[in-house]
Amino acid sequence: LSTLRPTDPPTFEVEKLTLNETTTQLAAVGSRGVAILDLPRRWGKEATFQGGKETISC
């Protein structure tokens, strides 16, 4: 399990998270806006983010 930390986090309360079909982007949706996060590539034996690092900036 990895924790994704946005380098530029949303300034609003996030109510919903939605992935695109290719799981390369994440939409953080709230009543005051939408923020799009580019996710890092998955790789390795278990297709983890950045080889299974505990915390990842995105």
LOSE-423081 format. One record per residue (C-alpha): residue number from 1; residue in one letter; chain; x, y, z. Coordinates in nm, 4 decimals. Example, Ala and Ser with C-alpha at 12.3 -4.5 7.8 and 13.67 -1.06 7.14 Angstrom:
BEGIN
{1; "A"; "A"; {1.2300; -0.4500; 0.7800}};
{2; "S"; "A"; {1.3670; -0.1060; 0.7140}};
END
This chain:
BEGIN
{1; "L"; "A"; {0.0000; 0.0000; 0.0000}};
{2; "S"; "A"; {0.1345; 0.3436; -0.0954}};
{3; "T"; "A"; {0.0312; 0.6933; 0.0097}};
{4; "L"; "A"; {0.0097; 0.9432; -0.2763}};
{5; "R"; "A"; {0.0966; 1.3002; -0.1751}};
{6; "P"; "A"; {0.0060; 1.5732; -0.4260}};
{7; "T"; "A"; {0.2819; 1.8284; -0.4882}};
{8; "D"; "A"; {0.0092; 2.0917; -0.5382}};
{9; "P"; "A"; {-0.2847; 1.9741; -0.3234}};
{10; "P"; "A"; {-0.6397; 2.1015; -0.3814}};
{11; "T"; "A"; {-0.7441; 2.4021; -0.1724}};
{12; "F"; "A"; {-1.0976; 2.2700; -0.1340}};
{13; "E"; "A"; {-1.2580; 1.9781; 0.0460}};
{14; "V"; "A"; {-1.2434; 1.6664; -0.1719}};
{15; "E"; "A"; {-1.5745; 1.4792; -0.1883}};
{16; "K"; "A"; {-1.4985; 1.2228; -0.4580}};
{17; "L"; "A"; {-1.1991; 1.0611; -0.6299}};
{18; "T"; "A"; {-1.2265; 0.9315; -0.9865}};
{19; "L"; "A"; {-0.9656; 0.7518; -1.2007}};
{20; "N"; "A"; {-0.9470; 0.7720; -1.5784}};
{21; "E"; "A"; {-0.9697; 0.4501; -1.7833}};
{22; "T"; "A"; {-0.5917; 0.4045; -1.8103}};
{23; "T"; "A"; {-0.5375; 0.4819; -1.4382}};
{24; "T"; "A"; {-0.2810; 0.7502; -1.5215}};
{25; "Q"; "A"; {-0.4787; 1.0416; -1.3788}};
{26; "L"; "A"; {-0.6928; 1.0990; -1.0723}};
{27; "A"; "A"; {-0.9636; 1.3642; -1.0421}};
{28; "A"; "A"; {-1.0207; 1.5053; -0.6942}};
{29; "V"; "A"; {-1.3722; 1.6525; -0.7054}};
{30; "G"; "A"; {-1.5356; 1.8894; -0.4599}};
{31; "S"; "A"; {-1.8178; 2.1439; -0.4562}};
{32; "R"; "A"; {-1.5605; 2.4228; -0.5051}};
{33; "G"; "A"; {-1.3527; 2.2708; -0.7849}};
{34; "V"; "A"; {-1.1735; 1.9826; -0.9532}};
{35; "A"; "A"; {-0.8020; 1.9004; -0.9364}};
{36; "I"; "A"; {-0.6359; 1.6579; -1.1782}};
{37; "L"; "A"; {-0.3363; 1.4608; -1.0505}};
{38; "D"; "A"; {-0.0958; 1.2775; -1.2810}};
{39; "L"; "A"; {-0.0209; 0.9409; -1.1227}};
{40; "P"; "A"; {0.3263; 0.7838; -1.1409}};
{41; "R"; "A"; {0.3784; 0.4733; -1.3510}};
{42; "R"; "A"; {0.3337; 0.1349; -1.1898}};
{43; "W"; "A"; {0.6119; -0.1193; -1.2295}};
{44; "G"; "A"; {0.7718; -0.4219; -1.0695}};
{45; "K"; "A"; {0.6464; -0.7681; -0.9850}};
{46; "E"; "A"; {0.3229; -0.6456; -0.8255}};
{47; "A"; "A"; {0.2836; -0.3323; -1.0440}};
{48; "T"; "A"; {0.3251; -0.0981; -0.7484}};
{49; "F"; "A"; {0.3848; 0.2767; -0.7672}};
{50; "Q"; "A"; {0.7583; 0.3514; -0.7925}};
{51; "G"; "A"; {0.8525; -0.0030; -0.6952}};
{52; "G"; "A"; {0.6488; -0.0040; -0.3739}};
{53; "K"; "A"; {0.7694; 0.3126; -0.2004}};
{54; "E"; "A"; {0.5598; 0.3964; 0.1049}};
{55; "T"; "A"; {0.4999; 0.7647; 0.0151}};
{56; "I"; "A"; {0.4990; 0.9022; -0.3391}};
{57; "S"; "A"; {0.4718; 1.2605; -0.4642}};
{58; "C"; "A"; {0.2416; 1.3109; -0.7595}};
END
